[in-house]
Amino acid sequence: MSTEHITDDDLDLYSLARLPEPACAVVEEHLLVCMDCQERLTGWDEYARAMRSACRQPEGHSAGTRKNHEEPGRVTHWD
């Protein structure tokens, strides 16, 4: 196991569940022992949650005006 911290790019991809194996396993192993990277991951997770929330409630649109014609949770069409 490397003593180097996880890169911002890898933390970002891991937070978004887009980091491919085997890199994911390396990140998870490091996160078990590194409080600094755990805290950084928490920051990425909070940022991602805030962005998803902001996308759900754009300024000037009420919650009832969205219609999703493809997949749940993904805004693809505005009426």
FENNOR-V956781 format. One record per backbone hydrogen bond with DSSP energy under -1.0 kcal/mol. NH is the residue of the N-H (numbers start at 1). CO is the residue of the C=O. E is the energy in kcal/mol with one decimal. If there is no record, write none. Layout:
# FENNOR-V956781
nh:co:e
NH:CO:E
NH:CO:E
This chain:
# FENNOR-V956781
nh:co:e
11:7:-2.4
12:8:-2.6
13:9:-2.5
14:10:-2.6
15:11:-2.7
16:12:-1.7
17:14:-1.6
18:13:-3.4
24:20:-1.5
26:22:-1.6
27:23:-2.4
28:24:-2.7
29:25:-2.2
30:26:-2.1
31:27:-2.6
32:28:-1.2
33:30:-1.4
34:30:-1.4
38:34:-1.8
39:35:-2.5
40:36:-2.2
41:37:-2.6
42:38:-2.1
43:39:-1.8
44:40:-2.1
45:41:-2.9
46:42:-2.5
47:43:-2.2
48:44:-2.7
49:45:-2.4
50:46:-2.3
51:47:-2.3
52:48:-2.4
53:49:-2.4
54:50:-2.4
55:51:-2.1
56:52:-1.4
57:53:-1.3
61:58:-1.6
65:62:-1.8
67:77:-1.6
74:71:-1.6
79:65:-1.3
